[in-house]
Each structure stands twice: as C-alpha cells, then as structure tokens.
Amino acid sequence: MTENMPGLAQVRRAIDGVDDGLVLLLAARSRLARVAGRIKARAGAGGRDEAREQRVRQRAASLATALGLEPEVATGILELAIGAACRDQGLTNDLDQGGTGGSGRMIASTMHTRSDPTPARAQQLLRFVPPPRRIAPLLRVVPLAVQQRLLERAMAKVLSGPLNGGALEFMAGRRLGIEVSDLALRWVVELQGSRLVVVDAPAEATVRGTVTDLLLLAGRLEDADTLFFQRRLVLTGDTELGLTARNVLDRLPWERVPLGLRIALNRGARFASAARSAHRAGGGANT
Ligand SMILES: C=C(O[C@@H]1C=C(C(=O)O)C=C[C@H]1O)C(=O)O
C-alpha cells in the first residue's frame, strides 16, 4: 500500500536514520553520565543533583521550543535518560532524609513513579479506585467551613518555616486562589499576620491543577517547572504574584516539614499517581 505513495519510502528511510542517531546519542549520553557518576563518587559527592537535572530539562525545553518542537517531547526523552542515568549510578528515588544530595531536599523527578512500576495485580486493583472527578460530589457534603479549616491547618504545618521566617511577606493582603480542577474545589487564601487564611473574596492569581498533580507537587515527586511546562498546573491572573508564590514554594525548606507529613504527602502522591496511571492504562480519560 505504501509503495503507491511517491517518496514515502525515502522519507521513512531518513526517519530511520534519524532514529538510529537518536539512539546512538542516548547511548553516548549514558556513557558520559556514568563517567560523571564516577567523578562524583571519587570526590565523595555521589548522589542525584536535582538542580542540575532541572537545568538539563530547562535547556532541552528552551531549545525544543526554539526549534518548533513540543517541549514535552524533549523533556520526556531526557526524563527517561536522566532516570536511566540515575539507576545506572545506583541512585534511588526514595525520600532524601538528609543523605547524599547535600541540600536535604527530596529529589523531584517525573520518573519516581515510572521507575518504580506498580505490580500488575496492584495495577488491576487500582483501577477500582474511583477517579477524583467521581469523588468530587462526595466532597460537596463536607461543610465548607470544615474544608477551609483543614486547608488552613495543612498550610500552617507545611509552611510554618516560611511563615515564621517572613518569606511569605509578599502575600500580605494579596489573595491567591488554589483550584483543584477534578475535585471541583476552589479556595482563596490570604496572609493575615503570620497566618494563611481562607477568605471569601476573588483571587488576584490562581493556580489550577488536578488533585494528583497538586499532590505530586506538594510531595516533591514532581517539580513546579515541569508541571507548569507541561501545563498540568496553570497559572491565571496576576502572573507576578503567582510566580512569586510558586518560587517560594519551590524553595520551601522541605527538611523542615515534619517527617510524618512528608511521608504522608509522598505516599498520597504516589498512590494518586499510580491510580491515575491504572485508569489511563484501562482506557479511562481525564483521570
Ligand atoms: C550525570 C549526573 O548524575 C545525575 C544524572 C543527571 C543527568 O542524567 O543529566 C544529572 C544529575 C544527576 O542527578 C551528573 O551529576 O551530572
């Protein structure tokens, strides 16, 4: 059938050549990463370098955009390459409890869940977990005041360091919206004194995302840049306020968040993400 299309065979041969080149380049990258790993190990500084990984992703996304390629194509391939390089160096994706990285932060990578595949049986069971949009109507029976109090308490816990250290001063009198799209939840928070409170007023800037992506961000399993690049988190309204808030959250001293909460967020995010993958694999959409 394809032989009837003039020129197609030649173009496909050229595509094959490019694909071979891609694989060759990936093999070369893998060798170089191994050398980097050895150099770091010799210097006694083995471990993942989150900031470096972030720069790698950002460079690829910018170059791809400049070349008219979807940035996700480049970052997706690099994400796989970085994950493989880390596994090659024997680096794990687990919670960083102040170990090798030096920064004490947990490693953020989209590979966390993918490099730790969910066993087939668990995958089947996860499909029975209702997707968030089906849980949304149930949440509506939770009184608004209760929801607000829970959110205020969670923010006070997670953000106690920046709140007491004055890092959130820029939020004084400003109103930031948080929208969990698939749960149909929406809050507007404002800094009053040293407390973030939920208010009943329009937001100046809003961050919107699914519960799974927001949990992945809060649990540091994915970083804000990746989520914004991939438009899984969307910022609307006053961009400056939104970006400042995002940057502060990005620099959040994770090691100061109570360990129990860190683990709960991490587990919750992994669970939500695994359930989403199971739904997608099962043909579910928008979960
Ligand atoms: C290769 C290195 O090790 C890891 C792998 C990276 C990569 O594949 O680009 C980047 C940072 C490190 O987490 C390195 O430190 O450069």
Ligand as a Chemical Component Dictionary entry (heavy atoms), coordinates in Angstrom:
data_LIG
# 
_chem_comp.id                   LIG 
_chem_comp.type                 NON-POLYMER 
_chem_comp.pdbx_formal_charge   0 
_chem_comp.three_letter_code    LIG 
# 
loop_
_chem_comp_atom.comp_id 
_chem_comp_atom.atom_id 
_chem_comp_atom.alt_atom_id 
_chem_comp_atom.type_symbol 
_chem_comp_atom.charge 
_chem_comp_atom.model_Cartn_x 
_chem_comp_atom.model_Cartn_y 
_chem_comp_atom.model_Cartn_z 
_chem_comp_atom.pdbx_ordinal 
LIG C1  C1  C 0 25.130 12.543 35.416 1  
LIG C2  C2  C 0 24.973 13.083 36.614 2  
LIG O1  O1  O 0 24.212 12.415 37.599 3  
LIG C3  C3  C 0 22.783 12.535 37.669 4  
LIG C4  C4  C 0 22.198 12.457 36.313 5  
LIG C5  C5  C 0 21.980 13.590 35.580 6  
LIG C6  C6  C 0 21.681 13.505 34.100 7  
LIG O2  O2  O 0 21.398 12.398 33.629 8  
LIG O3  O3  O 0 21.753 14.532 33.419 9  
LIG C7  C7  C 0 22.054 14.846 36.190 10 
LIG C8  C8  C 0 22.299 14.970 37.520 11 
LIG C9  C9  C 0 22.477 13.827 38.416 12 
LIG O4  O4  O 0 21.299 13.669 39.185 13 
LIG C10 C10 C 0 25.591 14.366 36.967 14 
LIG O5  O5  O 0 25.791 14.639 38.155 15 
LIG O6  O6  O 0 25.932 15.128 36.084 16 
# 
loop_
_chem_comp_bond.comp_id 
_chem_comp_bond.atom_id_1 
_chem_comp_bond.atom_id_2 
_chem_comp_bond.value_order 
_chem_comp_bond.pdbx_ordinal 
LIG C1  C2  DOUB 1  
LIG C2  O1  SING 2  
LIG C2  C10 SING 3  
LIG O1  C3  SING 4  
LIG C3  C4  SING 5  
LIG C3  C9  SING 6  
LIG C4  C5  DOUB 7  
LIG C5  C6  SING 8  
LIG C5  C7  SING 9  
LIG C6  O2  DOUB 10 
LIG C6  O3  SING 11 
LIG C7  C8  DOUB 12 
LIG C8  C9  SING 13 
LIG C9  O4  SING 14 
LIG C10 O5  DOUB 15 
LIG C10 O6  SING 16 
# 
